[in-house]
Amino acid sequence: MNVTEAQHPARPWGVGRLAPYPTTTRLPYTSVVIDPATQLGVFRDGAGLVVEMGKHGTSAGTETSTVTNSDSANDAGHDQDSTKD
């Protein structure tokens, strides 16, 4: 390392990618607690009233793999399925 590199180290590459955070928005709730009976989050506003946050679906998927050639190079395949509500 020469003297110039020691006095002026290279600028990290990520610094050029930095930008200010976008403007913030006010959220419609003040607190979130877990309901012990349902294990779901309950959102409350500043007055303590429950805020409905909308419905969210659930999904599940499975994947199985198969190997069809056991005496040399494997010939592998797989199946996938999913359900969503």
C-alpha positions as CSV (number, residue, x, y, z in Angstrom):
1,M,0.0,0.0,0.0
2,N,1.4,3.4,-0.9
3,V,1.0,6.6,1.0
4,T,-1.8,7.9,-1.2
5,E,-3.9,4.8,-0.6
6,A,-3.4,5.1,3.2
7,Q,-4.5,8.7,3.2
8,H,-7.5,8.2,0.9
9,P,-8.9,4.7,1.3
10,A,-11.2,3.4,-1.4
11,R,-14.8,4.3,-1.0
12,P,-17.0,1.2,-0.2
13,W,-19.0,0.1,-3.3
14,G,-22.4,0.2,-1.3
15,V,-22.1,3.9,-0.5
16,G,-23.2,4.8,-4.0
17,R,-26.4,2.7,-3.6
18,L,-27.5,4.6,-0.4
19,A,-30.6,6.8,-0.7
20,P,-32.8,8.6,1.8
21,Y,-35.7,6.6,3.3
22,P,-39.0,7.3,1.6
23,T,-41.5,9.5,3.4
24,T,-43.2,7.7,6.2
25,T,-46.9,7.1,6.5
26,R,-49.0,7.1,9.7
27,L,-50.2,3.6,10.5
28,P,-53.8,3.0,11.5
29,Y,-52.9,1.3,14.7
30,T,-50.9,2.2,17.9
31,S,-50.2,-1.2,19.4
32,V,-50.3,-4.9,18.6
33,V,-50.8,-7.7,21.2
34,I,-51.2,-11.4,20.9
35,D,-54.6,-12.8,21.8
36,P,-53.8,-15.8,24.1
37,A,-56.9,-17.8,22.9
38,T,-56.4,-17.5,19.2
39,Q,-52.6,-16.7,19.0
40,L,-53.4,-13.9,16.5
41,G,-52.3,-10.3,16.6
42,V,-54.9,-7.8,17.8
43,F,-54.3,-4.3,16.5
44,R,-55.5,-1.3,18.6
45,D,-55.7,2.4,17.7
46,G,-54.8,5.3,20.1
47,A,-58.2,5.1,21.8
48,G,-57.8,1.3,22.5
49,L,-60.3,0.2,19.9
50,V,-59.6,-2.8,17.7
51,V,-58.6,-2.0,14.2
52,E,-59.5,-4.5,11.4
53,M,-56.4,-5.2,9.4
54,G,-58.1,-7.2,6.6
55,K,-58.1,-10.9,5.8
56,H,-55.1,-12.9,4.8
57,G,-55.2,-16.3,3.0
58,T,-53.2,-19.3,3.9
59,S,-51.3,-21.8,1.7
60,A,-49.6,-25.1,2.0
61,G,-47.4,-27.0,-0.4
62,T,-45.6,-30.3,-0.7
63,E,-42.8,-31.5,-2.9
64,T,-41.6,-35.1,-3.4
65,S,-38.5,-36.2,-5.3
66,T,-37.9,-39.4,-7.2
67,V,-34.8,-41.2,-8.3
68,T,-35.3,-43.6,-11.2
69,N,-31.8,-44.9,-11.9
70,S,-29.9,-46.5,-9.1
71,D,-27.0,-48.1,-11.0
72,S,-25.3,-45.1,-12.6
73,A,-26.0,-41.4,-12.8
74,N,-29.2,-40.5,-11.1
75,D,-32.2,-39.4,-13.1
76,A,-34.1,-37.3,-10.6
77,G,-37.5,-35.7,-10.9
78,H,-39.9,-34.1,-8.5
79,D,-43.6,-33.3,-8.1
80,Q,-45.1,-30.2,-6.5
81,D,-48.6,-29.3,-5.4
82,S,-50.1,-26.5,-3.4
83,T,-53.4,-25.4,-1.9
84,K,-54.5,-21.9,-1.2
85,D,-57.6,-20.4,0.4
